[in-house]
Amino acid sequence: MGAAALSDNVAELVAARISAQPAETADVLAVASLLGDRVAATRLACALDLHPEAVRQRMNPAVDAGLAHLVADPDAAGDAY
């Protein structure tokens, strides 16, 4: 299997896992993907015009599915994904 085929398979797998998420979760993941590989929850909330708790609720299914990880953000007063 070539590198391109493997890359396509990984992309398809990730796309399938994201599409299995609730629409609100997929929307938050899409915005998060544009903001970088680590995104402060407060920055994500601001980008989505949501309260940080609403972001956390929408991200919980992605965290449960292993698509995102909640970590302490040393650069912000709170968590990051």
C-alpha positions in Angstrom: 0.0 0.0 0.0 1.5 3.4 -1.0 1.7 6.4 1.2 -1.1 8.2 -0.8 -3.4 5.2 -0.3 -2.7 5.1 3.4 -3.2 8.9 3.7 -6.6 8.6 1.9 -7.6 5.8 4.2 -6.7 7.8 7.3 -8.6 10.8 6.0 -11.6 8.7 5.2 -11.5 7.1 8.7 -11.3 10.5 10.4 -14.1 11.9 8.2 -16.3 8.9 9.0 -15.7 9.3 12.8 -16.5 13.1 12.6 -19.6 12.5 10.6 -20.8 10.1 13.2 -20.8 12.9 15.8 -23.8 15.1 16.5 -24.0 18.1 14.1 -23.2 20.6 16.9 -20.0 18.6 17.8 -18.9 18.4 14.1 -19.4 22.1 13.8 -17.2 22.9 16.8 -14.5 20.4 15.5 -14.5 22.2 12.1 -13.9 25.6 13.7 -11.3 24.1 16.1 -9.4 22.6 13.2 -9.1 26.1 11.7 -7.7 27.6 14.9 -4.7 25.3 15.3 -3.6 22.0 16.9 -4.3 23.3 20.4 -7.2 25.7 21.0 -8.0 27.3 24.3 -11.6 26.6 25.2 -12.2 30.3 25.7 -10.9 31.2 22.2 -13.1 28.5 20.7 -16.1 29.8 22.6 -15.3 33.3 21.3 -15.0 32.1 17.7 -18.3 30.3 18.0 -20.0 33.1 20.0 -20.8 30.5 22.7 -20.3 30.3 26.4 -17.3 28.1 27.3 -19.6 25.6 29.0 -21.6 25.2 25.8 -18.4 24.5 24.0 -17.5 21.9 26.6 -20.9 20.2 26.2 -20.6 20.2 22.4 -17.0 18.8 22.6 -17.8 16.0 25.1 -18.9 13.5 22.4 -15.6 14.2 20.4 -13.6 13.7 23.6 -15.5 10.5 24.4 -14.8 9.3 20.8 -11.1 10.1 21.0 -11.3 12.8 18.4 -10.2 15.5 20.8 -8.5 15.7 24.2 -9.3 18.1 27.0 -6.0 19.4 28.5 -5.0 22.2 30.9 -3.9 25.2 29.0 -0.9 26.8 30.7 -1.2 29.9 28.4 -4.8 30.6 29.2 -6.9 30.6 32.3 -8.7 27.3 31.6 -8.7 24.3 29.4 -7.8 23.6 25.8 -8.6 21.0 23.2 
